Amino acid sequence: MKSKKRVLKYFGKRDWFDEEAIEKMLAYENSGFSLDASVRIHSWDRDGLERLIRYCARPCFASENLRWNGRWLIYRLSKPTHTGQTFIQLEPLEF
């Protein structure tokens, strides 16, 4: 949560997002912010750096599972969750 607040504060200072958008993003259950500080790549590890860059460059959603219904973005999950949920409904700003 701390990293999310710091990043959004940084974005706000640069006027990349307005205050309302930042408040909404802070309230999101699934904000997309996830940080694993245990992953380290040494400057000389070119293969490790390439793997990380390839991973970061991947799209976060498979486009064939995504559709727009006029108000929401609907993402069809590849398999149901433990509660049986088969899709995620997102506001455009969440996406």
Backbone as numpy.savetxt, mean C-alpha at the origin, in Angstrom:
# Nx Ny Nz CAx CAy CAz Cx Cy Cz
2.79 1.99 12.88 1.97 3.18 12.88 2.84 4.45 12.88
3.97 4.40 13.59 4.84 5.58 13.63 5.35 5.95 12.25
5.75 4.94 11.48 6.28 5.23 10.15 5.21 5.83 9.26
3.98 5.34 9.38 2.88 5.88 8.57 2.67 7.36 8.90
2.64 7.70 10.18 2.44 9.09 10.58 3.58 9.98 10.08
4.80 9.49 10.20 5.95 10.29 9.76 5.91 10.54 8.25
5.60 9.50 7.49 5.55 9.65 6.04 4.44 10.61 5.64
3.26 10.46 6.23 2.15 11.34 5.89 2.42 12.78 6.32
3.09 12.97 7.45 3.47 14.31 7.88 4.43 14.94 6.86
5.37 14.14 6.39 6.32 14.58 5.36 5.57 14.99 4.09
4.60 14.16 3.66 3.82 14.48 2.47 3.01 15.76 2.67
2.45 15.94 3.86 1.67 17.14 4.15 2.50 18.40 4.12
3.71 18.34 4.66 4.60 19.52 4.66 4.94 19.96 3.25
4.97 19.03 2.34 5.30 19.36 0.96 4.06 19.61 0.10
2.90 19.64 0.75 1.62 19.88 0.08 1.31 18.83 -0.98
1.77 17.61 -0.78 1.44 16.53 -1.70 0.05 15.98 -1.41
-0.38 16.07 -0.14 -1.73 15.69 0.27 -2.28 16.79 1.16
-3.59 17.03 1.05 -4.17 18.01 1.96 -4.48 17.34 3.31
-4.81 18.15 4.30 -5.02 17.66 5.67 -6.16 16.63 5.74
-7.22 16.86 4.97 -8.35 15.92 4.97 -7.92 14.54 4.47
-7.15 14.50 3.40 -6.68 13.22 2.86 -5.78 12.52 3.86
-4.92 13.27 4.53 -4.03 12.68 5.52 -4.82 12.08 6.67
-5.83 12.80 7.17 -6.65 12.28 8.26 -7.36 11.00 7.85
-7.87 10.96 6.61 -8.53 9.74 6.14 -7.54 8.59 6.06
-6.35 8.86 5.56 -5.34 7.80 5.44 -4.91 7.28 6.80
-4.84 8.15 7.79 -4.47 7.70 9.14 -5.55 6.80 9.74
-6.79 6.96 9.29 -7.89 6.16 9.82 -8.05 4.82 9.10
-7.42 4.64 7.95 -7.57 3.41 7.19 -7.05 2.21 7.97
-7.82 1.14 7.94 -7.37 -0.10 8.57 -6.19 -0.69 7.80
-6.29 -0.71 6.49 -5.24 -1.25 5.63 -4.66 -0.11 4.81
-3.68 0.56 5.39 -3.17 1.77 4.75 -2.07 1.52 3.74
-1.55 0.30 3.69 -0.48 0.02 2.76 0.90 0.28 3.33
0.96 0.77 4.54 2.25 1.02 5.17 2.68 -0.22 5.94
3.80 -0.76 5.56 4.37 -1.90 6.25 5.88 -1.77 6.15
6.55 -1.91 7.25 7.99 -1.71 7.26 8.66 -2.86 7.98
9.66 -3.45 7.35 10.45 -4.52 7.96 11.88 -4.03 8.03
12.26 -3.50 9.17 13.60 -2.92 9.33 14.68 -3.99 9.48
14.29 -5.26 9.55 15.29 -6.32 9.70 15.97 -6.65 8.37
15.38 -6.19 7.27 15.97 -6.46 5.96 17.07 -5.43 5.69
18.27 -5.95 5.48 19.40 -5.06 5.20 20.13 -5.58 3.96
20.53 -4.66 3.13 21.30 -5.03 1.94 22.56 -4.18 1.95
23.69 -4.83 1.91 24.96 -4.11 1.89 25.17 -3.43 0.53
25.91 -2.35 0.53 26.13 -1.60 -0.70 26.82 -2.42 -1.78
27.59 -3.42 -1.38 28.31 -4.26 -2.34 27.47 -5.44 -2.84
26.28 -5.66 -2.25 25.43 -6.80 -2.62 24.52 -6.42 -3.79
25.07 -6.44 -4.99 24.32 -6.01 -6.18 23.15 -6.95 -6.48
23.33 -8.26 -6.28 22.23 -9.20 -6.52 21.09 -8.96 -5.53
21.43 -8.73 -4.27 20.41 -8.44 -3.26 19.67 -7.16 -3.58
20.40 -6.14 -4.00 19.78 -4.87 -4.37 18.85 -5.05 -5.56
19.28 -5.83 -6.55 18.42 -6.06 -7.72 17.14 -6.79 -7.31
17.23 -7.80 -6.43 16.04 -8.52 -5.98 15.08 -7.58 -5.26
15.62 -6.70 -4.41 14.78 -5.75 -3.69 14.10 -4.79 -4.65
14.82 -4.27 -5.61 14.24 -3.33 -6.57 13.17 -4.02 -7.41
13.41 -5.25 -7.83 12.39 -6.00 -8.58 11.13 -6.20 -7.73
11.33 -6.53 -6.46 10.19 -6.72 -5.56 9.41 -5.42 -5.40
10.11 -4.31 -5.20 9.45 -3.01 -5.02 8.75 -2.54 -6.29
9.24 -2.94 -7.44 8.66 -2.50 -8.71 7.42 -3.29 -9.11
7.16 -4.40 -8.43 5.97 -5.20 -8.75 4.71 -4.42 -8.41
3.66 -4.57 -9.22 2.40 -3.91 -8.86 1.81 -4.54 -7.60
1.15 -3.75 -6.80 0.59 -4.28 -5.55 -0.72 -5.03 -5.78
-1.36 -4.82 -6.91 -2.60 -5.51 -7.25 -2.46 -6.15 -8.63
-3.00 -7.35 -8.78 -3.08 -7.98 -10.10 -4.24 -7.31 -10.84
-3.96 -6.66 -11.95 -4.98 -5.87 -12.65 -6.18 -6.69 -13.10
-5.98 -7.97 -13.38 -7.12 -8.79 -13.81 -8.11 -9.05 -12.68
-7.71 -8.81 -11.43 -8.60 -9.01 -10.28 -9.24 -7.71 -9.81
-8.99 -6.61 -10.51 -9.44 -5.30 -10.08 -10.50 -4.77 -11.03
-11.59 -4.22 -10.46 -12.61 -3.59 -11.31 -13.20 -2.38 -10.59
-13.75 -1.47 -11.37 -14.36 -0.24 -10.88 -15.86 -0.37 -11.05
-16.65 -0.13 -9.99 -18.10 -0.25 -10.11 -18.80 1.10 -10.14
-18.06 2.17 -10.36 -18.64 3.50 -10.41 -18.43 4.29 -9.13
-18.26 3.59 -8.02 -18.00 4.27 -6.75 -16.83 3.65 -6.00
-16.67 2.37 -6.12 -15.64 1.63 -5.39 -14.73 0.87 -6.34
-13.52 0.64 -5.90 -12.64 -0.31 -6.57 -12.83 -1.64 -5.85
-13.12 -2.66 -6.61 -13.35 -3.99 -6.05 -12.17 -4.87 -6.46
-11.51 -5.46 -5.48 -10.39 -6.36 -5.75 -10.79 -7.77 -5.33
-10.82 -8.68 -6.29 -11.17 -10.07 -6.03 -9.94 -10.79 -5.50
-10.09 -11.41 -4.33 -8.98 -12.13 -3.71 -8.77 -13.47 -4.39
-7.53 -13.94 -4.43 -7.24 -15.21 -5.09 -7.81 -16.39 -4.31
-7.96 -16.24 -3.00 -8.62 -17.28 -2.19 -9.32 -16.59 -1.03
-10.40 -17.17 -0.54 -11.15 -16.53 0.55 -10.30 -16.39 1.82
-10.60 -15.35 2.59 -9.95 -15.17 3.88 -10.52 -16.18 4.87
-9.98 -16.21 6.09 -10.49 -17.14 7.10 -11.95 -16.84 7.47
-12.44 -15.63 7.16 -13.84 -15.28 7.41 -14.73 -15.54 6.20
-14.13 -16.00 5.10 -14.89 -16.27 3.88 -14.97 -15.10 2.92
-14.33 -14.00 3.25 -14.35 -12.82 2.37 -13.61 -13.13 1.08
-14.22 -12.76 -0.06 -13.63 -13.06 -1.37 -13.21 -11.81 -2.14
-13.47 -10.63 -1.57 -13.09 -9.39 -2.24 -12.81 -8.30 -1.21
-12.13 -7.26 -1.67 -11.88 -6.06 -0.87 -12.49 -4.89 -1.61
-13.21 -4.06 -0.90 -13.84 -2.88 -1.48 -13.05 -1.66 -1.00
-12.54 -0.86 -1.95 -11.69 0.28 -1.62 -12.24 1.57 -2.20
-12.11 2.65 -1.45 -12.38 3.97 -2.01 -11.21 4.33 -2.91
-11.43 5.16 -3.92 -10.33 5.52 -4.82 -9.10 6.07 -4.08
-9.30 6.85 -3.04 -8.18 7.40 -2.29 -7.41 6.31 -1.54
-8.10 5.25 -1.11 -7.45 4.14 -0.44 -6.56 3.37 -1.40
-6.98 3.30 -2.65 -6.24 2.53 -3.64 -4.96 3.24 -3.98
